Amino acid sequence: MKALNHFITITKHRHAVIRHGFKAGIFFQTLFHDLSKYSFSEFPTGARYYAGTKSPNEKERELYGYSRAWLHHKGRNKHHFEYWTDYNPKTRINEPVKMPIRYVKEMFCDRVAASKIYQGKNYNKTHPLEYFLRAKKVRFIHPETSDLLEFWLETLSQKGEYETFKIIKNTKTY
């Protein structure tokens, strides 16, 4: 039953991202959103630790100190800021890289959809921003990427989806 519930949850989430992607002007891109969640490397973990209110990767991380499913996921899905790190030969450390706008748009769609799925009837337009702000100080993300995402989340919390998606759709990608 957990496997079926996990399948339903990730599919609902994916479809919500696709709907948001249409509003954000990245519909075709979001057709491929999170397909790795259905893979053998991610799906069994999601089914095993399914809770319905949070990511199953949190439980795997709690048990083992890391999540194999998350490492697989973030390495294949460019809408996660964790994907965008690279070795800087000048500083000789891994550093966050500025994300292309098209993936920041998808990250926004992903965060709003996840809030809606996990919050259910309790969702309100401030939830995605509140979630973002909780970990802002410890997040390893390029400052410009973080600022853009935060601006869109603030706009959502103040003006709602219609105005926010209008702004996002009109933001040029590069």
N, C-alpha and C positions, 0 to 999 in steps of 0.2 A: 504493500500500500504506500510506503514511503517513496518508492521509486515512481509510482504514478503521480503522487502529489508533487514530487520534485519536478517531474516532467511538465505537469500542468503549470506550476509556478514559473519555471524558466520560460515556458512558451508564452504565458500571459505577459511576462516582463518583456520578452523579445517583441511581441506584437505591439506593446505600448511604446517601445522605442521606435519601432517602424512608423507608428502614427505620429509621434513627435518629430521624427526625421522628415516626414512629409511637410510638416509645418515649418521646419527649420531649413528646408530647401536641400536636404541631403537624403532624400527618399531612397535612391538606388543604393547608396552606401549602407544605409541601415538594413537593407534586405539581408545583409551578411552578418548582422550584429550577433555576437556571442554564439556563433555556430559551434565553437569549440566546447561549449558546455554540454553538448550532446556526444562528445567524443569519449572513447574508452578511458582517456587520461583524466577526465573531469566528472563525467556522469556518475560513475559508481560512488565516488566520494560524496557528491551532492545527494544522492539517494540515501546513502548510509547515515549521513548526519543531518538530514532534512529536519528543519524545525518549523518552517513556514513564516517565521517572523524575523529571521536574520540569515545571513549567508552561512551555509554549511561549512565553508572554509574556516570560519571562526572556531568551530569545534575541533576540526582536524589540527589547527594551529595550537589550540589549548592542549591537546593530547600529545602532540609530537614536537612542538616548538616551531613548527613551520607547516605550511600547507602545500603539498605537492600539486594539488589541483590548481591552487592559486598561482604557483610559479609557472605552471603550464599556461594558464589562462592569460596572465599579464604579459607573457612573452609572445603572444599571438594576436592580441587585440589592441590596436593602436589608439583606441579611445581611452585607455588607462594611462594616466600620467606616469605610472611606474615603468611603462614600456620605454619612456623617453629619458633614459639616462645613458651616458656614454663616458668613456675615459677621456679626460682632458690632458693632452700631452704637456701642456704648460704647468698645470698644477699637480699632475700625476695622481689624480683621484677621479673617481666617478662623480659626475655632476649632472643635475637635471638639465635637459635640453628643452628649448622652447618648442611647444607642440604646434604643428600646422593647424590652422583655424578649423579646417574640416573635421579634425578629430576632437577639437575642443567642443565643437557643436554636438558631436555624437556623445561626448562625455556628459554634456549638459542634459541631453535627452535621456541618457542612461540613468543619471542621478535622479531626475524627476520621476522617471518610470519606476525605479527601485523604491523611492519613497512612497509612491502610490500603491505599489504591490505590498510592501511590508507594513505600511500603516493602515491599509484598507480603508474602512469607513472613517477612521480618525485622521486621514490625510488632510493637511491644509497647505496652502502655498508657501508657508514659511518653513516647512519641514526640510526641504533640500538645503536651504541656506543654513539652518541650525546644525544639520549634520556636517556640512562643510566646515563651519566655524569651530566645531568641537575639537577638531584635530589640526586646525590651521597652523599652529605654532610648531608642530612636529612633522608636518608633511614635507616630503622631499620632492618638490615640484618647482619648475622654473617660475620665478616671480611674475613674469608677464603672463604666463599661462594661468597662474593662480588668480591674478588680478582680473583677467578677463572672465574667468568662470565665476568669480565672486560677484563681479558687476552684473552678470546675467542672472545669477541667483538672487541678488538683491532686487533687481528689477522685477523678477517673478514675484517675490514676496510683497512688493509694494504695488505693482501695477497689474499683476496677473499674467496668465499665459498668452492671451491674444497679443498684448503689447510686446511682451518679451520675445515671442517667436517672430514677430514682425521685425524687431531689431536684429535678431540672430540671422534671419533669412537675408537681410540686407547687408550683413557683414561680409565683406569680400574674403574669399578663401585664397590661399596661396600655396 
